[in-house]
Amino acid sequence: MKRLKEQEGTMRTLLLSLLVIAGVAFLYALSYHNVAVFNFLPMSRGSFEHPNNTSATPRKDDSSISGSDEIKLKTVLEKAAMGNNTVILTSLNEAWAAPGSIIELFLESFWTGEHISRLLEHLVIIALDEKAYARCRSTHVNCYPLKTEGVDFSAEKKFMTEDYLKMVWRKIEFLRSVLELGYSFIFTDADVIWFRDPMQVFHPNGDFQISCDSFYGDPDYLSNTLNTGFMYVRANEKTKLLYKYWYESRETHPGMHDQEVLNHIKGHQYVLDIGLNFNLIPTVYFGGICQPSSDFNLVCTMHANCCIGLEHKLNDIRIIMEDWRMYRVLKGMVNNTHKSKWRVPQMC
């Protein structure tokens, strides 16, 4: 009888092991045939909410907030701020807010990342049009409607078109107003996928820290190609002066977007005289399709940069998230020797 029980125990252990191996193999096969694994999660395609989030409930749209725009902004920032007066900001228009579009993948990444879902309470979504604002208000806690008279930012803005340039410069103007109110911020484009808390790798004395399209090994080397899709900016007089000069420089560099202008002025004597601590963040921590992070164990974010067109971005962002999920599955396995690699770019 004792031997029989031992044999039964051995068989149960063997069966369990086989089921685990089969499950991992199934997920691996799905991932490498471009099947969107995240679609199998019990999450509505029309909802920003994670299925386990019971604290946030949809609210009625209330766009008629009393008081000036500055008071509205102060209220939203104060509610979202961390203890050090830092907020996380992203911008959103109707095209990126639609069901199944960029914003769903962006917000879902906070739940599939490592212990970063708590950061969502510090995220403020800047809505650039009425539909984006209504969409945000129905599903997210911190939303701010950024009005721009005479401009419709709702549709997808093709790279370097007139409306695209207006939109990116409106962003710079707005971010300066956040600094003027005394709030530091992490600005992230919505096509940046989050995996880990980026604050763990920021330079403790940095005033202005920014991601790169390409990184050449020295964080102080200004020839690194900057990317304004991910930045950490500390609120102080130096960064206020930088943003003022940056915004005004659009007039001396007509037809350029914000990132191009910053790459031009970053070595200007005026910027150097400001004396701010300017730090460029290696792509191993903040990678992108231009130069993917080389280490899954260190990467904090991945950006769908060097990619034109909403459909192309969506395709490659989904692949990035599949690769991350597979890494996490394999990471938890005993004696795992698999070295994870990104499968992007594909459509980008």
C-alpha positions in Angstrom: 0.0 0.0 0.0 2.8 2.4 0.9 4.6 1.7 -2.4 1.3 2.3 -4.3 0.8 5.7 -2.7 4.4 6.6 -3.5 3.9 5.6 -7.1 0.6 7.7 -7.2 2.5 10.7 -5.8 5.3 10.3 -8.4 2.7 10.1 -11.2 0.9 13.3 -10.0 4.2 15.2 -9.8 5.1 14.0 -13.3 1.7 14.9 -14.7 1.9 18.4 -13.2 5.3 19.0 -14.6 4.1 17.9 -18.1 1.1 20.3 -17.9 3.4 23.2 -16.9 5.8 22.5 -19.8 2.9 22.1 -22.2 1.4 25.4 -21.1 4.7 27.3 -21.6 5.2 25.7 -25.0 1.7 26.7 -26.0 2.3 30.3 -25.0 5.7 30.3 -26.7 4.1 29.0 -29.9 1.4 31.7 -29.8 3.9 34.5 -29.3 6.2 33.5 -32.1 3.3 33.2 -34.6 2.3 36.8 -33.9 -0.8 35.9 -31.9 -1.7 38.7 -29.5 -1.6 36.8 -26.2 -3.0 39.8 -24.3 -6.3 39.4 -26.2 -7.0 36.3 -24.1 -7.0 38.4 -20.9 -10.5 38.9 -19.5 -10.4 42.6 -20.4 -12.9 44.4 -22.6 -11.4 45.9 -25.7 -13.4 49.1 -25.0 -12.1 49.6 -21.5 -8.9 51.0 -20.0 -9.5 49.2 -16.7 -7.5 46.2 -15.6 -9.9 43.3 -14.7 -8.6 43.3 -11.1 -9.0 47.0 -10.5 -12.1 47.5 -8.4 -11.3 50.9 -7.0 -11.8 52.9 -10.2 -15.4 53.3 -11.4 -16.6 55.0 -14.5 -17.9 58.6 -13.9 -20.1 60.8 -15.9 -18.4 63.3 -18.2 -18.4 66.7 -16.5 -16.6 69.1 -18.8 -18.2 72.2 -17.3 -15.7 72.7 -14.5 -16.0 76.1 -12.8 -13.0 78.4 -12.6 -10.1 79.3 -14.9 -8.1 76.7 -16.8 -5.2 77.3 -14.4 -7.3 76.4 -11.4 -8.5 73.3 -13.2 -5.0 72.3 -14.0 -3.8 72.9 -10.4 -6.6 70.7 -9.1 -5.8 67.8 -11.4 -2.0 68.1 -10.7 -2.4 68.3 -7.0 -4.6 65.2 -6.9 -2.2 63.2 -9.0 1.1 64.3 -7.6 3.5 62.1 -5.7 5.0 63.2 -2.5 7.8 65.0 -4.3 5.4 67.0 -6.4 6.0 64.9 -9.5 3.3 63.8 -11.9 3.3 61.5 -14.9 1.8 63.1 -18.1 0.7 61.8 -21.5 -1.3 63.4 -24.3 -4.2 61.8 -26.1 -6.4 62.6 -29.1 -9.5 60.9 -30.5 -7.5 58.7 -32.9 -5.3 57.2 -30.2 -8.2 57.0 -27.7 -10.5 54.8 -29.9 -11.2 51.3 -28.7 -8.4 48.9 -29.6 -6.0 51.8 -30.2 -2.8 53.0 -28.6 -4.1 54.2 -25.2 -5.4 50.7 -24.3 -2.0 49.1 -24.8 -0.3 51.9 -23.0 -2.4 51.5 -19.9 -2.4 47.7 -20.0 1.4 47.8 -19.9 1.2 49.2 -16.3 -0.6 46.0 -15.3 1.7 43.6 -17.1 4.8 45.5 -15.9 6.7 44.7 -12.7 4.9 46.4 -9.7 4.0 49.6 -11.5 0.2 49.6 -11.6 0.4 51.9 -8.5 1.8 54.6 -10.8 -1.5 54.9 -12.7 -2.9 57.1 -9.8 -0.2 59.6 -10.6 -0.8 59.6 -14.4 -2.6 62.6 -15.9 -4.0 62.2 -19.4 -4.0 65.4 -21.3 -6.9 65.2 -23.8 -6.5 67.3 -26.9 -10.1 67.1 -28.1 -13.6 66.6 -26.6 -13.9 63.0 -27.6 -10.6 62.1 -26.1 -11.5 63.9 -22.9 -14.9 62.1 -22.7 -13.2 58.8 -23.2 -10.6 59.5 -20.5 -13.3 60.8 -18.0 -15.3 57.6 -18.4 -12.4 55.3 -17.5 -9.5 57.1 -15.8 -9.2 59.2 -12.7 -7.0 62.1 -13.7 -7.9 63.9 -17.0 -7.3 67.4 -18.2 -8.9 69.0 -21.3 -6.3 71.1 -23.2 -8.1 73.6 -25.4 -6.5 75.0 -28.5 -8.7 77.6 -30.2 -9.3 77.1 -33.9 -7.4 73.7 -34.2 -8.9 70.2 -34.4 -6.5 67.7 -32.9 -8.9 64.7 -33.0 -7.8 62.9 -36.1 -4.5 61.1 -36.6 -1.9 63.7 -37.4 0.5 62.6 -40.1 4.2 63.2 -39.2 5.4 66.7 -40.1 2.1 68.0 -41.4 1.0 71.5 -40.3 -1.5 70.2 -37.7 1.2 67.8 -36.4 3.6 70.7 -35.8 0.9 72.7 -34.1 0.1 69.7 -31.8 3.7 69.1 -30.7 4.4 72.8 -30.0 1.2 73.0 -28.0 2.6 70.2 -25.9 5.8 72.1 -25.2 3.8 75.2 -24.3 1.7 73.2 -21.9 4.6 71.4 -20.2 6.1 74.8 -19.5 2.9 75.8 -17.7 3.2 72.7 -15.5 6.7 73.7 -14.5 5.5 77.2 -13.7 3.0 75.7 -11.3 5.8 74.0 -9.5 5.3 70.4 -10.6 8.0 68.2 -11.9 6.9 65.6 -14.4 7.6 62.5 -16.3 6.3 63.0 -19.8 5.6 59.9 -21.8 4.1 59.5 -25.3 1.2 57.1 -25.3 3.1 54.8 -27.6 5.7 54.2 -24.9 5.2 50.8 -23.2 6.1 50.6 -19.5 7.7 47.6 -17.9 9.4 48.9 -14.7 9.5 52.0 -12.6 11.8 54.4 -14.4 12.5 56.5 -11.4 14.9 53.8 -10.2 17.4 54.7 -12.9 17.0 58.5 -13.1 20.1 60.5 -12.1 19.4 61.9 -8.6 20.7 65.3 -9.5 19.3 65.6 -13.0 17.3 68.6 -14.0 16.4 67.4 -17.5 16.6 63.7 -18.4 15.6 62.5 -21.8 15.5 59.3 -23.8 17.4 58.8 -27.0 16.7 57.3 -30.4 20.3 56.2 -30.5 22.8 56.1 -27.6 26.5 56.0 -28.1 27.7 55.1 -24.6 28.1 58.4 -22.8 25.1 60.0 -21.0 26.8 63.5 -21.3 27.5 63.2 -25.0 25.2 65.7 -26.7 25.6 63.9 -30.1 23.2 61.2 -28.9 20.0 61.7 -30.8 17.4 62.9 -28.3 13.7 61.7 -28.3 11.1 63.9 -26.6 8.7 61.0 -26.2 10.0 60.3 -22.8 11.5 62.9 -20.4 11.9 63.5 -16.7 12.0 67.3 -15.9 12.5 68.7 -12.4 10.6 71.9 -11.7 13.1 74.7 -11.1 14.2 78.0 -12.6 16.7 76.4 -14.9 14.1 74.1 -16.6 11.6 77.0 -16.9 14.2 78.9 -18.8 15.0 75.9 -21.0 11.3 75.5 -21.9 10.9 79.2 -22.6 13.9 79.2 -24.9 12.9 75.9 -26.5 9.4 77.2 -27.3 10.6 80.5 -28.7 13.2 78.7 -30.9 10.4 77.3 -33.0 10.4 80.7 -34.7 14.1 80.6 -35.6 13.7 77.0 -36.8 10.5 77.2 -38.9 9.0 73.9 -40.1 10.8 71.8 -37.5 9.1 69.8 -34.7 10.0 70.1 -31.1 12.5 67.2 -31.1 14.4 68.6 -34.1 14.6 72.0 -32.5 15.8 70.6 -29.1 18.5 68.6 -31.0 19.6 71.9 -32.6 19.6 74.1 -29.5 21.0 71.6 -26.9 24.5 72.8 -27.4 23.7 76.5 -27.8 25.6 78.8 -25.4 22.4 80.1 -23.9 21.4 76.5 -22.9 24.9 75.8 -21.5 24.8 79.1 -19.5 21.5 78.1 -17.8 23.6 75.5 -16.0 21.1 72.7 -15.8 22.1 69.1 -15.3 21.2 67.6 -18.7 21.2 63.8 -18.7 20.7 61.4 -21.7 19.2 58.1 -20.7 20.8 54.9 -22.3 18.6 52.8 -24.5 19.3 49.8 -22.4 16.8 51.3 -19.9 14.6 53.3 -22.3 14.7 51.6 -25.6 12.7 51.9 -28.8 12.3 50.5 -32.2 15.2 52.7 -33.4 17.5 51.0 -31.0 15.8 48.3 -28.9 17.0 47.7 -25.3 19.6 45.0 -25.2 18.7 43.6 -21.8 15.2 42.4 -20.8 16.4 42.4 -17.1 17.0 46.2 -17.2 14.5 47.7 -19.6 12.0 50.1 -18.1 10.2 51.3 -21.3 10.1 50.6 -25.0 9.0 53.3 -27.5 7.4 52.8 -30.9 9.6 55.5 -32.3 11.1 55.5 -35.8 7.6 54.3 -36.9 5.1 56.3 -39.0 1.5 55.4 -39.1 -1.0 54.3 -36.5 -1.5 50.8 -37.9 2.3 50.2 -38.0 2.7 51.4 -34.4 -0.2 49.2 -33.2 1.3 46.1 -34.8 4.8 46.5 -33.4 3.6 47.6 -29.9 1.5 44.4 -29.7 4.6 42.3 -30.6 6.6 44.2 -27.9 4.0 43.3 -25.3 4.0 39.6 -26.4 7.8 39.5 -26.1 7.6 41.0 -22.6 5.0 38.5 -21.5 7.0 35.6 -22.8 10.1 36.9 -21.0 8.2 37.0 -17.7 6.9 33.4 -18.2 10.3 32.1 -19.0 11.9 34.1 -16.2 9.9 32.2 -13.6 11.0 28.8 -14.8 13.7 26.9 -13.1 17.0 26.5 -15.0 15.8 28.9 -17.7 18.7 29.5 -20.2 16.6 31.3 -22.9 17.9 34.7 -23.8 14.9 36.9 -24.7 15.1 39.1 -27.8 12.8 41.7 -29.3 11.1 40.8 -32.6 10.7 44.4 -33.7 10.8 46.2 -36.0 8.3 44.4 -38.3 5.8 46.9 -39.8 7.7 49.9 -38.4 
